[in-house]
């Protein structure tokens, strides 16, 4: 998708970032339509406002990656699914199947959301087998295309050495509460001590929202929201015991149902005839928007929360001093580095090492030995994440087996150059004029 977009509109930063930003913007009317389909037009307006200013959605909407695309398409698919279940016409199910297939092919964990919606269909329409059957056909189509695309495009990741994910750590229930849910709502630009308190406040707000919906007998809405939050979160937690993907971004589809849940509480409170409840509802909404604004302000102004390093400056330095037969080893596992590093025609090769937390130490050592023989010099950029199991392997091997000839920092990123201990004759440009025995 990004390649096609780039061919049509260019490969500039603005052009490439515009695709996820535009598609994610569709999530604003989609979440309104979804809440409206659940029976709450006013809740939909509040949810659309909260979604439009959600720091985590904005964070991903500025990346040339698939998270923001997936978030919007997942919302559209859910709305079309509810609409199809209500109308139960083949054409509506066809539209749902297409949207679900697009979302699942953009990001494979959409299959978890697809499963959650399927459970909702089978519970709410347990006496209507035709609706169940049509959902199953649509879901099979979406899942089948997703699996097929995975086999065609992604199998190589596993065949070439076993893809194990890029996020260290496995399931941690307390982390879901203290990190995941605050991140979903307010992003990741708050200090740790504030985040530790946020999850308690959010938990109380969600509990009150659940009780409010239950009191008004909105069991269908509760079931819909609950499944869309719990199934993806629990499933990802189990999957993360096998693959290193325990990170909030892999369950970005949980954000909309959370927003709808809180929006329903604000809606109920603000339209209550009791002035006290109106004030409470307005206070929650204003506080929510203020926290979102504070998070966005930190994201845009505080260097501590910047998303990436200053790769343009770093790569300009490398283009100036590297040679065509040098190898640049990037230790930060940041795909953005390659975008900026490959902007000229005569550039040296670069590679991420280690590529993921589970890359075996023996494989790293074998690759480094091979690279030492193939290339004139090895450059190491950045530092391996300290909590990766293979942290320090590349650094220690280079320090032990090669000679470090350069150590600088560019935009706080360490850049080191390593050469072989044995000096080649071609490197000696001046004739010796003095010999001191066997010493020099």
C-alpha distance (Angstrom), angle and dihedral (degrees) to the residues before:
residue distance angle dihedral
X1 . . .
X2 3.83 . .
X3 3.80 90.8 .
X4 3.80 92.2 52.8
X5 3.81 91.0 45.7
X6 3.79 89.9 49.2
X7 3.79 91.7 51.6
X8 3.79 90.4 51.9
X9 3.79 101.1 40.8
X10 3.79 105.9 17.0
X11 3.79 136.4 -102.4
X12 3.80 98.8 -91.2
X13 3.80 118.4 128.7
X14 3.80 91.3 -110.8
X15 3.80 93.9 50.2
X16 3.81 94.9 46.0
X17 3.81 94.1 45.9
X18 3.79 91.5 48.0
X19 3.83 94.0 69.6
X20 3.85 97.8 62.2
X21 3.81 90.9 38.0
X22 3.81 93.1 53.9
X23 3.80 95.2 43.6
X24 3.80 93.5 45.7
X25 3.81 89.2 52.2
X26 3.80 86.7 65.6
X27 3.79 86.4 67.7
X28 3.81 89.8 72.5
X29 3.84 96.5 66.3
X30 3.80 89.3 33.2
X31 3.80 94.4 59.7
X32 3.81 89.7 46.5
X33 3.81 90.5 51.4
X34 3.81 90.8 46.7
X35 3.81 93.9 52.5
X36 3.79 89.6 43.3
X37 3.82 89.8 53.2
X38 3.81 87.9 52.8
X39 3.81 87.3 56.4
X40 3.81 103.6 -97.9
X41 3.83 114.9 103.7
X42 3.82 92.2 166.9
X43 3.79 90.8 48.6
X44 3.79 87.0 51.6
X45 3.81 91.6 56.9
X46 3.81 91.8 50.7
X47 3.82 91.2 45.3
X48 3.81 90.9 50.1
X49 3.82 90.0 53.1
X50 3.81 92.7 48.5
X51 3.81 91.8 46.1
X52 3.81 92.5 48.9
X53 3.82 90.9 54.8
X54 3.80 97.5 35.8
X55 3.84 105.8 131.8
X56 3.80 94.0 -150.4
X57 3.80 92.9 52.9
X58 3.81 90.9 46.8
X59 3.80 90.0 47.4
X60 3.81 91.4 57.4
X61 3.81 95.2 37.2
X62 3.81 88.5 67.7
X63 3.80 93.8 55.1
X64 3.79 124.2 92.3
X65 3.77 88.0 -130.8
X66 3.77 136.9 99.2
X67 3.82 102.6 -103.2
X68 3.81 97.2 89.0
X69 3.80 91.9 43.9
X70 3.77 90.6 51.3
X71 3.82 93.8 47.7
X72 3.80 92.6 56.6
X73 3.81 96.9 40.6
X74 3.80 91.0 48.4
X75 3.80 89.5 55.3
X76 3.79 91.8 48.5
X77 3.80 90.7 49.2
X78 3.81 91.9 51.6
X79 3.79 91.9 50.2
X80 3.81 91.7 48.3
X81 3.81 89.2 47.2
X82 3.80 93.2 54.5
X83 3.80 89.8 44.7
X84 3.79 91.2 50.0
X85 3.81 92.1 49.5
X86 3.81 89.9 50.7
X87 3.82 96.6 47.0
X88 3.82 96.2 29.3
X89 3.78 93.3 -158.9
X90 3.83 122.0 145.3
X91 3.80 92.9 -124.3
X92 3.83 91.9 55.2
X93 3.79 90.7 49.5
X94 3.79 89.0 49.0
X95 3.81 90.9 55.1
X96 3.80 90.1 48.3
X97 3.81 91.2 50.2
X98 3.81 91.8 52.0
X99 3.82 93.5 47.7
X100 3.81 92.7 45.5
X101 3.81 90.5 48.6
X102 3.80 91.5 50.9
X103 3.81 92.1 48.7
X104 3.81 93.1 46.7
X105 3.80 91.9 49.2
X106 3.79 92.1 48.3
X107 3.80 90.6 54.1
X108 3.78 124.9 4.4
X109 3.82 96.9 -146.1
X110 3.82 85.9 70.0
X111 3.81 82.4 86.0
X112 3.81 86.7 73.1
X113 3.80 90.4 56.3
X114 3.79 89.1 45.0
X115 3.80 89.2 54.9
X116 3.81 92.5 48.0
X117 3.79 91.1 52.2
X118 3.80 89.8 47.8
X119 3.80 91.2 55.3
X120 3.79 88.2 50.4
X121 3.82 90.9 52.1
X122 3.80 93.7 48.6
X123 3.82 92.1 49.5
X124 3.80 99.2 42.4
X125 3.82 95.0 40.4
X126 3.79 98.8 33.6
X127 3.80 91.1 135.4
X128 3.81 95.0 47.3
X129 3.77 107.1 74.0
X130 3.78 94.3 175.2
X131 3.82 91.5 62.5
X132 3.80 90.4 46.6
X133 3.78 91.5 48.9
X134 3.80 93.6 48.4
X135 3.79 91.7 48.5
X136 3.80 89.8 50.1
X137 3.81 91.7 52.1
X138 3.80 91.7 48.4
X139 3.81 92.4 45.9
X140 3.80 91.8 47.4
X141 3.79 89.4 52.6
X142 3.82 92.2 49.9
X143 3.80 95.0 43.7
X144 3.80 92.2 43.3
X145 3.80 92.9 54.3
X146 3.79 89.9 46.2
X147 3.80 93.1 51.7
X148 3.80 91.2 45.1
X149 3.80 92.6 51.7
X150 3.79 89.3 47.9
X151 3.79 92.1 52.9
X152 3.79 91.4 47.8
X153 3.80 99.3 42.2
X154 3.79 110.4 21.3
X155 3.80 108.3 33.4
X156 3.77 90.2 90.5
X157 3.80 90.6 66.3
X158 3.78 89.3 64.6
X159 3.79 98.4 35.5
X160 3.80 93.0 53.7
X161 3.76 94.8 58.3
X162 3.76 112.9 -40.1
X163 3.76 118.8 -74.5
X164 3.79 108.3 -125.8
X165 3.79 102.4 174.4
X166 3.79 130.3 -101.1
X167 3.80 101.7 -105.8
X168 3.81 118.0 84.3
X169 3.77 120.7 -137.4
X170 3.79 135.6 44.3
X171 3.77 137.8 -121.3
X172 3.79 115.4 -30.1
X173 3.81 116.4 172.6
X174 3.79 94.6 -161.9
X175 3.82 89.7 51.5
X176 3.81 89.7 57.0
X177 3.79 89.7 58.6
X178 3.80 100.2 36.9
X179 3.82 99.8 37.8
X180 3.80 113.8 13.1
X181 3.80 100.5 52.4
X182 3.83 97.4 41.5
X183 3.81 87.5 48.8
X184 3.81 91.9 50.4
X185 3.79 91.0 55.2
X186 3.81 106.4 31.5
X187 3.80 105.4 15.0
X188 3.79 125.2 -125.6
X189 3.80 102.4 -68.5
X190 3.79 98.9 100.4
X191 3.82 126.2 97.6
X192 3.79 115.3 -100.3
X193 3.82 93.9 -112.0
X194 3.82 90.6 55.5
X195 3.80 92.6 45.5
X196 3.80 89.2 52.8
X197 3.80 89.5 59.9
X198 3.80 95.9 39.8
X199 3.78 95.3 66.3
X200 3.81 90.8 57.5
X201 3.81 91.9 50.7
X202 3.80 91.3 45.8
X203 3.79 90.9 47.5
X204 3.80 91.7 53.4
X205 3.83 91.3 47.3
X206 3.81 91.9 50.1
X207 3.80 92.0 47.1
X208 3.81 91.6 50.9
X209 3.81 89.5 47.7
X210 3.80 91.1 51.6
X211 3.81 92.0 48.9
X212 3.80 90.7 47.6
X213 3.81 92.8 52.8
X214 3.79 90.6 44.7
X215 3.81 91.0 50.8
X216 3.79 89.4 53.8
X217 3.83 91.3 47.6
X218 3.80 94.3 -115.6
X219 3.81 92.8 151.0
X220 3.79 94.2 147.8
X221 3.80 92.2 56.1
X222 3.81 91.6 45.4
X223 3.79 91.5 50.5
X224 3.79 92.3 47.8
X225 3.81 94.6 48.5
X226 3.79 94.6 40.2
X227 3.79 95.0 52.5
X228 3.81 93.2 46.1
X229 3.81 90.4 52.8
X230 3.80 101.9 38.0
X231 3.83 103.6 38.5
X232 3.85 97.9 54.1
X233 3.81 92.5 40.6
X234 3.80 95.2 48.3
X235 3.81 93.1 41.9
X236 3.80 93.1 50.1
X237 3.79 89.4 49.5
X238 3.79 90.8 55.5
X239 3.80 93.6 43.9
X240 3.80 90.2 50.3
X241 3.80 89.3 65.3
X242 3.82 85.5 71.1
X243 3.81 103.8 28.2
X244 3.80 128.1 34.7
X245 3.80 98.3 -116.1
X246 3.81 102.4 114.6
X247 3.79 96.8 135.6
X248 3.84 133.7 117.1
X249 3.81 93.5 -118.1
X250 3.80 91.1 67.3
X251 3.82 89.3 62.8
X252 3.80 97.8 40.8
X253 3.82 88.2 135.0
X254 3.82 87.5 73.6
X255 3.81 91.3 70.4
X256 3.86 97.8 76.3
X257 3.84 96.9 51.9
X258 3.80 89.4 46.8
X259 3.79 90.1 51.5
X260 3.81 91.9 47.5
X261 3.82 89.9 50.4
X262 3.82 93.3 53.9
X263 3.82 92.0 39.5
X264 3.81 89.7 55.5
X265 3.81 89.7 54.2
X266 3.82 92.3 49.6
X267 3.80 89.6 47.1
X268 3.80 93.5 51.4
X269 3.78 93.5 47.0
X270 3.80 98.4 45.6
X271 3.79 94.9 49.6
X272 3.80 93.5 47.1
X273 3.81 113.7 114.6
X274 3.78 90.5 -131.2
X275 3.81 109.9 94.0
X276 3.81 91.9 -146.8
X277 3.80 92.5 59.4
X278 3.79 90.6 46.3
X279 3.79 90.3 54.5
X280 3.80 91.4 47.8
X281 3.81 91.5 50.2
X282 3.80 92.6 47.8
X283 3.82 90.2 47.3
X284 3.82 91.6 53.2
X285 3.81 91.4 49.5
X286 3.82 94.6 46.9
X287 3.81 92.1 44.6
X288 3.79 90.8 48.7
X289 3.79 93.1 50.9
X290 3.82 91.5 44.4
X291 3.80 91.6 52.8
X292 3.79 90.5 48.3
X293 3.80 90.8 50.0
X294 3.80 90.8 48.6
X295 3.80 90.8 50.8
X296 3.81 92.0 49.0
X297 3.80 90.9 47.5
X298 3.79 89.9 54.8
X299 3.78 91.1 46.5
X300 3.80 93.3 53.3
X301 3.81 99.9 37.7
X302 3.81 110.4 26.0
X303 3.84 113.9 80.7
X304 3.81 89.3 -155.1
X305 3.79 89.7 69.3
X306 3.77 99.7 42.3
X307 3.75 112.6 132.5
X308 3.78 99.0 -131.5
X309 3.75 144.4 4.2
X310 3.80 123.4 -90.7
X311 3.79 92.4 -88.3
X312 3.84 95.1 168.3
X313 3.82 91.1 61.0
X314 3.79 92.9 42.5
X315 3.79 94.3 48.8
X316 3.81 91.7 47.2
X317 3.78 87.7 57.8
X318 3.80 91.2 49.5
X319 3.80 93.2 48.0
X320 3.79 88.2 54.2
X321 3.80 98.9 50.5
X322 3.81 108.6 25.0
X323 3.80 124.3 90.4
X324 3.81 127.6 -137.4
X325 3.82 91.5 -107.5
X326 3.83 94.1 51.4
X327 3.79 125.0 103.7
X328 3.81 120.8 -140.9
X329 3.80 113.7 -151.9
X330 3.79 112.9 -160.3
X331 3.80 113.4 -156.2
X332 3.81 98.0 -177.5
X333 3.85 97.0 73.1
X334 3.81 90.5 -137.4
X335 3.80 114.2 151.0
X336 3.82 90.8 -159.1
X337 3.80 89.4 71.3
X338 3.80 91.3 67.6
X339 3.81 92.3 50.9
X340 3.79 92.6 58.8
X341 3.78 96.0 34.4
X342 3.80 92.3 56.2
X343 3.79 97.4 54.3
X344 3.81 96.7 104.4
X345 3.78 131.8 56.4
X346 3.82 99.6 -127.1
X347 3.77 104.3 53.5
X348 3.80 133.8 133.9
X349 3.75 123.4 -111.8
X350 3.80 120.6 -90.1
X351 3.78 133.0 -164.6
X352 3.82 138.3 177.4
X353 3.79 113.4 -117.4
X354 2.94 119.7 -152.5
X355 3.78 90.7 24.2
X356 3.82 94.1 -167.3
X357 3.82 139.3 -1.6
X358 3.80 93.6 -95.7
X359 3.80 100.1 50.8
X360 3.83 103.4 128.1
X361 3.79 119.0 -110.1
X362 3.80 91.5 -130.0
X363 3.80 90.5 54.9
X364 3.81 91.2 50.4
X365 3.80 91.4 50.8
X366 3.80 92.4 47.7
X367 3.80 92.0 50.3
X368 3.79 92.7 48.5
X369 3.79 92.0 51.1
X370 3.78 89.3 51.4
X371 3.80 93.1 47.5
X372 3.80 91.8 50.3
X373 3.80 89.5 59.1
X374 3.82 95.6 43.3
X375 3.80 103.1 45.9
X376 3.77 136.2 55.1
X377 3.82 93.8 -136.3
X378 3.79 137.7 2.0
X379 3.81 120.7 -139.8
X380 3.81 120.6 -161.6
X381 3.81 117.3 -155.9
X382 3.78 121.7 -165.4
X383 3.77 129.4 -20.3
X384 3.80 131.4 -74.1
X385 3.80 113.0 -108.0
X386 3.80 107.1 -89.6
X387 3.80 93.9 -133.6
X388 3.81 94.3 54.6
X389 3.82 111.8 107.9
X390 3.82 90.5 -130.9
X391 3.81 95.0 48.3
X392 3.80 113.6 138.3
X393 3.79 96.8 19.2
X394 3.81 95.4 105.4
X395 3.79 93.3 39.9
X396 3.81 94.4 49.3
X397 3.79 94.1 45.2
X398 3.80 92.9 51.9
X399 3.81 92.1 46.6
X400 3.79 91.5 50.4
X401 3.80 102.3 39.9
X402 3.80 104.5 32.3
X403 3.78 138.8 41.0
X404 3.81 117.6 -106.1
X405 3.80 107.6 -137.4
X406 3.81 101.0 168.1
X407 3.80 135.5 35.5
X408 3.81 118.7 174.5
X409 3.79 139.0 143.1
X410 3.79 124.3 -132.5
X411 3.82 115.2 -173.6
X412 3.81 89.2 -15.9
X413 3.80 91.5 -55.9
X414 3.83 114.1 122.3
X415 3.80 114.9 -128.2
X416 3.80 118.4 -168.4
X417 3.78 131.3 178.0
X418 3.81 123.5 -152.9
X419 3.81 129.2 -165.9
X420 3.77 133.9 -177.4
X421 3.80 116.0 -89.0
X422 3.80 91.0 -127.1
X423 3.80 110.1 79.0
X424 3.81 113.9 -140.2
X425 3.78 119.0 -131.1
X426 3.81 90.2 -122.2
X427 3.81 88.8 62.1
X428 3.82 93.3 59.8
X429 3.78 105.7 89.7
X430 3.83 98.9 168.3
X431 3.82 128.2 59.8
X432 3.78 117.2 -120.4
X433 3.81 113.4 -105.9
X434 3.81 98.1 177.7
X435 3.84 133.6 38.4
X436 3.81 120.6 -167.4
X437 3.77 102.5 -162.2
X438 3.76 112.6 -86.6
X439 3.79 92.1 -31.4
X440 3.81 105.6 77.1
